[in-house]
């Protein structure tokens, strides 16, 4: 028998949802030539529910339109935070052109999300940008509910003391920092040292509200599991929380029971999907034959709406109602 799930919640906010683009329709989004030549490019577009022809015809907004429509049809999720993805920058403030694989500009995401009922703006502002503080202010004015980093591919060292003014601006604007923690394996160029949770101690000491994406559920640093490195920090930093996105993926699913049982994370977990990864075979109720009944696996697998399917799977695996509720409460939406 599987765990006894709480009643499947409604009114949930997905605080970790990606989009992409090829620059169609004036979005100025970019995907590197190397990535576009890779098999991954077609797979990524497919799990977003589109292809290159559709984007060329309708513009990159086609993906956001589909997300908004799916959430509008969802029985359990009412809104999603759409995450921009800033370019990687060098320490001197110049764009790190050869490291650009995916770039989704704030202007595109912020202005497009504002036009949709179910989409919220998650900005991405690289701290090495010359105009980083001004871009943070613009993002807040345009309704951003958080700032997103992926240090492993953006060339961001969160422990860099030069970032103190950036962190103080986040505190001033009351913008939480959602940052990838743990290893990253979706891109060809990564520096997984920069996903070490311990590097977040500087912004935490300065009072930034930090959301550790994925509960650092991949890889090690200094010979220690990244999850354990993050858990050790929880008692010291009350401004540190984490999201459970990706924790139902086949390569991370062993961490979900541990995370839910750890007292250090009680009341400090947020719900997110990491969409579109929930649309892949990496996330399936059939991966849990020892934790779910045949009936549960069958019912969940038949749900067509990806957000409803994700909520139902996580609820069936024992994610408590407070985790689903916390994202909206934490973000004030």
ROSEZA-326770 format. One record per residue (C-alpha): residue number from 1; x, z, y. Coordinates in nm, 2 decimals, decimal comma. Layout:
<atoms>
<atom ronu="NUM" X="X" Z="Z" Y="Y"/>
...
</atoms>
This chain:
<atoms>
<atom ronu="1" X="0,00" Z="0,00" Y="0,00"/>
<atom ronu="2" X="0,11" Z="-0,06" Y="0,35"/>
<atom ronu="3" X="0,11" Z="0,19" Y="0,63"/>
<atom ronu="4" X="-0,23" Z="0,29" Y="0,77"/>
<atom ronu="5" X="-0,25" Z="0,10" Y="1,10"/>
<atom ronu="6" X="-0,42" Z="0,23" Y="1,41"/>
<atom ronu="7" X="-0,71" Z="0,03" Y="1,55"/>
<atom ronu="8" X="-0,56" Z="-0,29" Y="1,68"/>
<atom ronu="9" X="-0,54" Z="-0,25" Y="2,05"/>
<atom ronu="10" X="-0,67" Z="-0,47" Y="2,33"/>
<atom ronu="11" X="-0,56" Z="-0,53" Y="2,69"/>
<atom ronu="12" X="-0,20" Z="-0,55" Y="2,59"/>
<atom ronu="13" X="0,08" Z="-0,68" Y="2,82"/>
<atom ronu="14" X="0,36" Z="-0,88" Y="2,66"/>
<atom ronu="15" X="0,66" Z="-0,79" Y="2,88"/>
<atom ronu="16" X="0,91" Z="-1,03" Y="2,71"/>
<atom ronu="17" X="0,80" Z="-1,39" Y="2,70"/>
<atom ronu="18" X="1,02" Z="-1,70" Y="2,75"/>
<atom ronu="19" X="0,96" Z="-2,05" Y="2,88"/>
<atom ronu="20" X="1,19" Z="-2,35" Y="2,91"/>
<atom ronu="21" X="1,21" Z="-2,69" Y="3,07"/>
<atom ronu="22" X="1,40" Z="-3,01" Y="3,10"/>
<atom ronu="23" X="1,36" Z="-3,06" Y="3,48"/>
<atom ronu="24" X="1,03" Z="-3,25" Y="3,44"/>
<atom ronu="25" X="0,78" Z="-3,24" Y="3,73"/>
<atom ronu="26" X="1,04" Z="-3,11" Y="3,97"/>
<atom ronu="27" X="1,10" Z="-2,77" Y="3,80"/>
<atom ronu="28" X="1,48" Z="-2,81" Y="3,83"/>
<atom ronu="29" X="1,51" Z="-2,64" Y="3,49"/>
<atom ronu="30" X="1,81" Z="-2,75" Y="3,28"/>
<atom ronu="31" X="1,91" Z="-2,77" Y="2,92"/>
<atom ronu="32" X="2,27" Z="-2,87" Y="2,86"/>
<atom ronu="33" X="2,35" Z="-3,21" Y="2,72"/>
<atom ronu="34" X="2,51" Z="-3,05" Y="2,41"/>
<atom ronu="35" X="2,20" Z="-2,85" Y="2,34"/>
<atom ronu="36" X="1,97" Z="-3,15" Y="2,39"/>
<atom ronu="37" X="2,18" Z="-3,34" Y="2,14"/>
<atom ronu="38" X="2,15" Z="-3,06" Y="1,89"/>
<atom ronu="39" X="1,87" Z="-3,02" Y="1,62"/>
<atom ronu="40" X="1,79" Z="-2,69" Y="1,79"/>
<atom ronu="41" X="1,65" Z="-2,86" Y="2,10"/>
<atom ronu="42" X="1,37" Z="-3,03" Y="1,90"/>
<atom ronu="43" X="1,30" Z="-2,71" Y="1,71"/>
<atom ronu="44" X="1,28" Z="-2,51" Y="2,03"/>
<atom ronu="45" X="1,03" Z="-2,75" Y="2,19"/>
<atom ronu="46" X="0,82" Z="-2,76" Y="1,87"/>
<atom ronu="47" X="0,78" Z="-2,38" Y="1,87"/>
<atom ronu="48" X="0,68" Z="-2,39" Y="2,23"/>
<atom ronu="49" X="0,41" Z="-2,63" Y="2,12"/>
<atom ronu="50" X="0,54" Z="-2,94" Y="2,29"/>
<atom ronu="51" X="0,80" Z="-3,22" Y="2,27"/>
<atom ronu="52" X="1,01" Z="-3,41" Y="2,52"/>
<atom ronu="53" X="0,75" Z="-3,68" Y="2,57"/>
<atom ronu="54" X="0,48" Z="-3,43" Y="2,66"/>
<atom ronu="55" X="0,71" Z="-3,26" Y="2,91"/>
<atom ronu="56" X="0,81" Z="-3,59" Y="3,07"/>
<atom ronu="57" X="0,44" Z="-3,68" Y="3,10"/>
<atom ronu="58" X="0,30" Z="-3,35" Y="3,22"/>
<atom ronu="59" X="0,60" Z="-3,17" Y="3,36"/>
<atom ronu="60" X="0,77" Z="-2,84" Y="3,25"/>
<atom ronu="61" X="0,45" Z="-2,66" Y="3,36"/>
<atom ronu="62" X="0,30" Z="-2,79" Y="3,03"/>
<atom ronu="63" X="0,46" Z="-2,50" Y="2,85"/>
<atom ronu="64" X="0,33" Z="-2,24" Y="3,09"/>
<atom ronu="65" X="-0,01" Z="-2,39" Y="3,08"/>
<atom ronu="66" X="-0,02" Z="-2,35" Y="2,70"/>
<atom ronu="67" X="0,10" Z="-1,99" Y="2,72"/>
<atom ronu="68" X="-0,17" Z="-1,90" Y="2,98"/>
<atom ronu="69" X="-0,44" Z="-2,07" Y="2,77"/>
<atom ronu="70" X="-0,33" Z="-1,89" Y="2,45"/>
<atom ronu="71" X="-0,34" Z="-1,56" Y="2,62"/>
<atom ronu="72" X="-0,67" Z="-1,63" Y="2,78"/>
<atom ronu="73" X="-0,80" Z="-1,69" Y="2,42"/>
<atom ronu="74" X="-0,63" Z="-1,38" Y="2,28"/>
<atom ronu="75" X="-0,85" Z="-1,09" Y="2,17"/>
<atom ronu="76" X="-0,57" Z="-0,84" Y="2,21"/>
<atom ronu="77" X="-0,32" Z="-0,95" Y="2,49"/>
<atom ronu="78" X="-0,43" Z="-0,99" Y="2,85"/>
<atom ronu="79" X="-0,11" Z="-1,10" Y="3,02"/>
<atom ronu="80" X="0,25" Z="-1,20" Y="2,96"/>
<atom ronu="81" X="0,57" Z="-1,16" Y="3,18"/>
<atom ronu="82" X="0,73" Z="-1,51" Y="3,19"/>
<atom ronu="83" X="1,10" Z="-1,47" Y="3,22"/>
<atom ronu="84" X="1,32" Z="-1,69" Y="3,43"/>
<atom ronu="85" X="1,68" Z="-1,75" Y="3,31"/>
<atom ronu="86" X="1,95" Z="-1,77" Y="3,58"/>
<atom ronu="87" X="2,26" Z="-1,98" Y="3,53"/>
<atom ronu="88" X="2,58" Z="-1,81" Y="3,42"/>
<atom ronu="89" X="2,82" Z="-1,74" Y="3,71"/>
<atom ronu="90" X="3,19" Z="-1,68" Y="3,73"/>
<atom ronu="91" X="3,32" Z="-1,35" Y="3,88"/>
<atom ronu="92" X="3,39" Z="-1,54" Y="4,21"/>
<atom ronu="93" X="3,03" Z="-1,63" Y="4,26"/>
<atom ronu="94" X="3,05" Z="-2,00" Y="4,14"/>
<atom ronu="95" X="2,82" Z="-2,14" Y="3,88"/>
<atom ronu="96" X="2,99" Z="-2,14" Y="3,54"/>
<atom ronu="97" X="2,89" Z="-2,50" Y="3,48"/>
<atom ronu="98" X="3,05" Z="-2,55" Y="3,13"/>
<atom ronu="99" X="2,86" Z="-2,24" Y="3,01"/>
<atom ronu="100" X="2,52" Z="-2,35" Y="3,12"/>
<atom ronu="101" X="2,29" Z="-2,41" Y="2,82"/>
<atom ronu="102" X="1,95" Z="-2,30" Y="2,95"/>
<atom ronu="103" X="1,86" Z="-2,25" Y="3,31"/>
<atom ronu="104" X="1,50" Z="-2,18" Y="3,42"/>
<atom ronu="105" X="1,49" Z="-2,12" Y="3,80"/>
<atom ronu="106" X="1,31" Z="-1,84" Y="3,97"/>
<atom ronu="107" X="1,13" Z="-2,07" Y="4,21"/>
<atom ronu="108" X="0,97" Z="-2,26" Y="3,92"/>
<atom ronu="109" X="0,86" Z="-1,95" Y="3,73"/>
<atom ronu="110" X="0,76" Z="-1,75" Y="4,03"/>
<atom ronu="111" X="0,55" Z="-2,01" Y="4,19"/>
<atom ronu="112" X="0,40" Z="-2,14" Y="3,87"/>
<atom ronu="113" X="0,31" Z="-1,80" Y="3,73"/>
<atom ronu="114" X="0,13" Z="-1,71" Y="4,05"/>
<atom ronu="115" X="-0,11" Z="-1,99" Y="3,99"/>
<atom ronu="116" X="-0,22" Z="-1,86" Y="3,65"/>
<atom ronu="117" X="-0,45" Z="-1,57" Y="3,57"/>
<atom ronu="118" X="-0,26" Z="-1,44" Y="3,27"/>
<atom ronu="119" X="0,10" Z="-1,49" Y="3,37"/>
<atom ronu="120" X="0,33" Z="-1,24" Y="3,55"/>
<atom ronu="121" X="0,67" Z="-1,32" Y="3,71"/>
<atom ronu="122" X="0,99" Z="-1,19" Y="3,55"/>
<atom ronu="123" X="1,28" Z="-1,30" Y="3,77"/>
<atom ronu="124" X="1,64" Z="-1,36" Y="3,67"/>
<atom ronu="125" X="1,91" Z="-1,29" Y="3,93"/>
<atom ronu="126" X="2,27" Z="-1,31" Y="3,83"/>
<atom ronu="127" X="2,46" Z="-1,03" Y="4,01"/>
<atom ronu="128" X="2,77" Z="-1,24" Y="4,08"/>
<atom ronu="129" X="2,57" Z="-1,48" Y="4,30"/>
<atom ronu="130" X="2,67" Z="-1,48" Y="4,66"/>
<atom ronu="131" X="2,30" Z="-1,44" Y="4,76"/>
<atom ronu="132" X="2,21" Z="-1,20" Y="4,48"/>
<atom ronu="133" X="2,06" Z="-0,93" Y="4,70"/>
<atom ronu="134" X="1,86" Z="-1,18" Y="4,90"/>
<atom ronu="135" X="1,73" Z="-1,34" Y="4,58"/>
<atom ronu="136" X="1,62" Z="-0,99" Y="4,46"/>
<atom ronu="137" X="1,42" Z="-0,94" Y="4,78"/>
<atom ronu="138" X="1,27" Z="-1,29" Y="4,75"/>
<atom ronu="139" X="1,17" Z="-1,22" Y="4,39"/>
<atom ronu="140" X="1,00" Z="-0,89" Y="4,48"/>
<atom ronu="141" X="0,81" Z="-1,06" Y="4,76"/>
<atom ronu="142" X="0,69" Z="-1,32" Y="4,52"/>
<atom ronu="143" X="0,55" Z="-1,06" Y="4,28"/>
<atom ronu="144" X="0,83" Z="-1,02" Y="4,03"/>
<atom ronu="145" X="0,76" Z="-0,72" Y="3,80"/>
<atom ronu="146" X="1,12" Z="-0,70" Y="3,65"/>
<atom ronu="147" X="1,46" Z="-0,86" Y="3,65"/>
<atom ronu="148" X="1,59" Z="-1,02" Y="3,33"/>
<atom ronu="149" X="1,95" Z="-1,05" Y="3,22"/>
<atom ronu="150" X="2,11" Z="-1,20" Y="2,91"/>
<atom ronu="151" X="2,47" Z="-1,08" Y="2,97"/>
<atom ronu="152" X="2,61" Z="-1,23" Y="2,65"/>
<atom ronu="153" X="2,55" Z="-1,59" Y="2,77"/>
<atom ronu="154" X="2,53" Z="-1,53" Y="3,15"/>
<atom ronu="155" X="2,88" Z="-1,38" Y="3,18"/>
<atom ronu="156" X="2,75" Z="-1,04" Y="3,32"/>
<atom ronu="157" X="2,95" Z="-0,72" Y="3,26"/>
<atom ronu="158" X="2,69" Z="-0,45" Y="3,34"/>
<atom ronu="159" X="2,97" Z="-0,19" Y="3,38"/>
<atom ronu="160" X="3,14" Z="-0,38" Y="3,66"/>
<atom ronu="161" X="3,17" Z="-0,14" Y="3,95"/>
<atom ronu="162" X="3,13" Z="-0,43" Y="4,20"/>
<atom ronu="163" X="2,77" Z="-0,44" Y="4,10"/>
<atom ronu="164" X="2,68" Z="-0,11" Y="4,25"/>
<atom ronu="165" X="2,51" Z="-0,26" Y="4,56"/>
<atom ronu="166" X="2,30" Z="-0,48" Y="4,33"/>
<atom ronu="167" X="2,19" Z="-0,18" Y="4,13"/>
<atom ronu="168" X="2,11" Z="0,01" Y="4,45"/>
<atom ronu="169" X="1,90" Z="-0,28" Y="4,56"/>
<atom ronu="170" X="1,71" Z="-0,27" Y="4,23"/>
<atom ronu="171" X="1,64" Z="0,10" Y="4,29"/>
<atom ronu="172" X="1,53" Z="0,03" Y="4,65"/>
<atom ronu="173" X="1,29" Z="-0,25" Y="4,54"/>
<atom ronu="174" X="1,17" Z="-0,05" Y="4,23"/>
<atom ronu="175" X="1,25" Z="-0,34" Y="4,01"/>
<atom ronu="176" X="1,33" Z="-0,25" Y="3,64"/>
<atom ronu="177" X="1,61" Z="-0,43" Y="3,47"/>
<atom ronu="178" X="1,52" Z="-0,59" Y="3,13"/>
<atom ronu="179" X="1,85" Z="-0,67" Y="2,97"/>
<atom ronu="180" X="1,94" Z="-0,81" Y="2,63"/>
<atom ronu="181" X="2,12" Z="-0,55" Y="2,42"/>
<atom ronu="182" X="2,31" Z="-0,61" Y="2,09"/>
<atom ronu="183" X="2,44" Z="-0,94" Y="1,96"/>
<atom ronu="184" X="2,29" Z="-1,28" Y="2,06"/>
<atom ronu="185" X="2,29" Z="-1,57" Y="1,81"/>
<atom ronu="186" X="2,05" Z="-1,83" Y="1,96"/>
<atom ronu="187" X="2,31" Z="-2,00" Y="2,18"/>
<atom ronu="188" X="2,64" Z="-2,17" Y="2,09"/>
<atom ronu="189" X="2,85" Z="-1,98" Y="2,35"/>
<atom ronu="190" X="2,82" Z="-1,60" Y="2,35"/>
<atom ronu="191" X="3,03" Z="-1,30" Y="2,44"/>
<atom ronu="192" X="2,87" Z="-1,03" Y="2,23"/>
<atom ronu="193" X="3,09" Z="-0,76" Y="2,38"/>
<atom ronu="194" X="2,87" Z="-0,79" Y="2,69"/>
<atom ronu="195" X="2,57" Z="-0,69" Y="2,49"/>
<atom ronu="196" X="2,71" Z="-0,34" Y="2,42"/>
<atom ronu="197" X="2,45" Z="-0,08" Y="2,53"/>
<atom ronu="198" X="2,72" Z="0,15" Y="2,65"/>
<atom ronu="199" X="2,80" Z="-0,09" Y="2,93"/>
<atom ronu="200" X="2,46" Z="0,01" Y="3,09"/>
<atom ronu="201" X="2,57" Z="0,35" Y="3,18"/>
<atom ronu="202" X="2,67" Z="0,25" Y="3,53"/>
<atom ronu="203" X="2,32" Z="0,12" Y="3,64"/>
<atom ronu="204" X="2,16" Z="0,41" Y="3,46"/>
<atom ronu="205" X="2,38" Z="0,66" Y="3,65"/>
<atom ronu="206" X="2,28" Z="0,49" Y="3,97"/>
<atom ronu="207" X="1,91" Z="0,53" Y="3,90"/>
<atom ronu="208" X="1,81" Z="0,19" Y="3,78"/>
<atom ronu="209" X="1,52" Z="0,17" Y="3,54"/>
<atom ronu="210" X="1,67" Z="-0,01" Y="3,24"/>
<atom ronu="211" X="1,48" Z="-0,17" Y="2,95"/>
<atom ronu="212" X="1,71" Z="-0,23" Y="2,66"/>
<atom ronu="213" X="1,56" Z="-0,55" Y="2,50"/>
<atom ronu="214" X="1,53" Z="-0,55" Y="2,12"/>
<atom ronu="215" X="1,65" Z="-0,19" Y="2,09"/>
<atom ronu="216" X="2,00" Z="-0,34" Y="2,05"/>
<atom ronu="217" X="1,90" Z="-0,44" Y="1,70"/>
<atom ronu="218" X="2,19" Z="-0,67" Y="1,61"/>
<atom ronu="219" X="2,56" Z="-0,63" Y="1,56"/>
<atom ronu="220" X="2,82" Z="-0,37" Y="1,63"/>
<atom ronu="221" X="3,06" Z="-0,27" Y="1,91"/>
<atom ronu="222" X="3,38" Z="-0,06" Y="1,85"/>
<atom ronu="223" X="3,28" Z="-0,04" Y="1,49"/>
<atom ronu="224" X="2,95" Z="0,13" Y="1,56"/>
<atom ronu="225" X="2,60" Z="-0,02" Y="1,51"/>
<atom ronu="226" X="2,45" Z="-0,11" Y="1,85"/>
<atom ronu="227" X="2,12" Z="0,06" Y="1,77"/>
<atom ronu="228" X="2,30" Z="0,39" Y="1,72"/>
<atom ronu="229" X="2,50" Z="0,34" Y="2,04"/>
<atom ronu="230" X="2,18" Z="0,29" Y="2,23"/>
<atom ronu="231" X="2,01" Z="0,59" Y="2,06"/>
<atom ronu="232" X="2,30" Z="0,82" Y="2,16"/>
<atom ronu="233" X="2,22" Z="0,73" Y="2,53"/>
<atom ronu="234" X="1,85" Z="0,81" Y="2,53"/>
<atom ronu="235" X="1,88" Z="1,19" Y="2,58"/>
<atom ronu="236" X="2,12" Z="1,15" Y="2,87"/>
<atom ronu="237" X="1,93" Z="0,89" Y="3,06"/>
<atom ronu="238" X="1,55" Z="0,94" Y="3,11"/>
<atom ronu="239" X="1,54" Z="0,61" Y="3,30"/>
<atom ronu="240" X="1,63" Z="0,42" Y="2,99"/>
<atom ronu="241" X="1,36" Z="0,27" Y="2,77"/>
<atom ronu="242" X="1,36" Z="-0,02" Y="2,51"/>
<atom ronu="243" X="1,13" Z="-0,30" Y="2,40"/>
<atom ronu="244" X="1,04" Z="-0,38" Y="2,04"/>
<atom ronu="245" X="1,05" Z="-0,76" Y="2,07"/>
<atom ronu="246" X="1,22" Z="-0,93" Y="1,77"/>
<atom ronu="247" X="1,19" Z="-0,62" Y="1,55"/>
<atom ronu="248" X="0,96" Z="-0,80" Y="1,30"/>
<atom ronu="249" X="1,21" Z="-1,09" Y="1,25"/>
<atom ronu="250" X="1,35" Z="-1,11" Y="0,90"/>
<atom ronu="251" X="1,70" Z="-1,03" Y="1,02"/>
<atom ronu="252" X="1,60" Z="-0,72" Y="1,22"/>
<atom ronu="253" X="1,30" Z="-0,59" Y="1,04"/>
<atom ronu="254" X="1,49" Z="-0,30" Y="0,88"/>
<atom ronu="255" X="1,52" Z="-0,14" Y="1,22"/>
<atom ronu="256" X="1,15" Z="-0,11" Y="1,30"/>
<atom ronu="257" X="1,08" Z="0,20" Y="1,08"/>
<atom ronu="258" X="1,39" Z="0,37" Y="1,21"/>
<atom ronu="259" X="1,30" Z="0,30" Y="1,57"/>
<atom ronu="260" X="0,94" Z="0,42" Y="1,53"/>
<atom ronu="261" X="1,05" Z="0,74" Y="1,36"/>
<atom ronu="262" X="1,33" Z="0,84" Y="1,60"/>
<atom ronu="263" X="1,22" Z="1,12" Y="1,83"/>
<atom ronu="264" X="1,46" Z="1,00" Y="2,10"/>
<atom ronu="265" X="1,24" Z="0,70" Y="2,15"/>
<atom ronu="266" X="0,90" Z="0,87" Y="2,16"/>
<atom ronu="267" X="0,71" Z="0,75" Y="2,46"/>
<atom ronu="268" X="1,00" Z="0,51" Y="2,55"/>
<atom ronu="269" X="0,91" Z="0,19" Y="2,37"/>
<atom ronu="270" X="0,75" Z="-0,11" Y="2,52"/>
<atom ronu="271" X="0,56" Z="-0,40" Y="2,36"/>
<atom ronu="272" X="0,71" Z="-0,75" Y="2,38"/>
<atom ronu="273" X="0,71" Z="-1,06" Y="2,17"/>
<atom ronu="274" X="1,02" Z="-1,26" Y="2,26"/>
<atom ronu="275" X="0,79" Z="-1,56" Y="2,25"/>
<atom ronu="276" X="0,83" Z="-1,83" Y="2,12"/>
<atom ronu="277" X="1,03" Z="-1,68" Y="1,83"/>
<atom ronu="278" X="0,71" Z="-1,53" Y="1,69"/>
<atom ronu="279" X="0,60" Z="-1,89" Y="1,62"/>
<atom ronu="280" X="0,87" Z="-1,93" Y="1,36"/>
<atom ronu="281" X="0,91" Z="-1,85" Y="0,99"/>
<atom ronu="282" X="1,15" Z="-1,57" Y="1,10"/>
<atom ronu="283" X="0,83" Z="-1,37" Y="1,18"/>
<atom ronu="284" X="0,57" Z="-1,35" Y="0,90"/>
<atom ronu="285" X="0,35" Z="-1,09" Y="0,74"/>
<atom ronu="286" X="0,47" Z="-1,23" Y="0,40"/>
<atom ronu="287" X="0,81" Z="-1,08" Y="0,47"/>
<atom ronu="288" X="0,66" Z="-0,73" Y="0,41"/>
<atom ronu="289" X="0,53" Z="-0,72" Y="0,05"/>
<atom ronu="290" X="0,65" Z="-0,36" Y="0,01"/>
<atom ronu="291" X="0,49" Z="-0,24" Y="0,33"/>
<atom ronu="292" X="0,16" Z="-0,44" Y="0,36"/>
<atom ronu="293" X="-0,11" Z="-0,51" Y="0,11"/>
<atom ronu="294" X="-0,19" Z="-0,86" Y="-0,01"/>
<atom ronu="295" X="-0,51" Z="-0,84" Y="0,20"/>
<atom ronu="296" X="-0,32" Z="-0,74" Y="0,51"/>
<atom ronu="297" X="-0,07" Z="-1,02" Y="0,47"/>
<atom ronu="298" X="-0,34" Z="-1,28" Y="0,41"/>
<atom ronu="299" X="-0,56" Z="-1,17" Y="0,70"/>
<atom ronu="300" X="-0,27" Z="-1,16" Y="0,95"/>
<atom ronu="301" X="-0,12" Z="-1,49" Y="0,84"/>
<atom ronu="302" X="-0,46" Z="-1,67" Y="0,89"/>
<atom ronu="303" X="-0,47" Z="-1,57" Y="1,26"/>
<atom ronu="304" X="-0,39" Z="-1,88" Y="1,47"/>
<atom ronu="305" X="-0,33" Z="-1,72" Y="1,81"/>
<atom ronu="306" X="0,04" Z="-1,62" Y="1,81"/>
<atom ronu="307" X="-0,01" Z="-1,32" Y="2,04"/>
<atom ronu="308" X="-0,30" Z="-1,18" Y="1,83"/>
<atom ronu="309" X="-0,10" Z="-1,24" Y="1,51"/>
<atom ronu="310" X="0,20" Z="-1,05" Y="1,65"/>
<atom ronu="311" X="-0,01" Z="-0,75" Y="1,77"/>
<atom ronu="312" X="-0,19" Z="-0,73" Y="1,44"/>
<atom ronu="313" X="0,14" Z="-0,75" Y="1,24"/>
<atom ronu="314" X="0,31" Z="-0,48" Y="1,44"/>
<atom ronu="315" X="0,00" Z="-0,26" Y="1,43"/>
<atom ronu="316" X="-0,02" Z="-0,30" Y="1,05"/>
<atom ronu="317" X="0,34" Z="-0,20" Y="1,03"/>
<atom ronu="318" X="0,27" Z="0,12" Y="1,21"/>
<atom ronu="319" X="0,35" Z="0,05" Y="1,57"/>
<atom ronu="320" X="0,13" Z="0,32" Y="1,75"/>
<atom ronu="321" X="-0,12" Z="0,24" Y="2,02"/>
<atom ronu="322" X="0,09" Z="0,41" Y="2,29"/>
<atom ronu="323" X="0,36" Z="0,14" Y="2,25"/>
<atom ronu="324" X="0,12" Z="-0,14" Y="2,31"/>
<atom ronu="325" X="-0,02" Z="0,04" Y="2,61"/>
<atom ronu="326" X="0,31" Z="0,14" Y="2,76"/>
<atom ronu="327" X="0,42" Z="-0,21" Y="2,88"/>
<atom ronu="328" X="0,13" Z="-0,24" Y="3,13"/>
<atom ronu="329" X="0,16" Z="0,12" Y="3,24"/>
<atom ronu="330" X="0,54" Z="0,10" Y="3,29"/>
<atom ronu="331" X="0,52" Z="-0,22" Y="3,49"/>
<atom ronu="332" X="0,22" Z="-0,11" Y="3,69"/>
<atom ronu="333" X="0,01" Z="-0,41" Y="3,60"/>
</atoms>
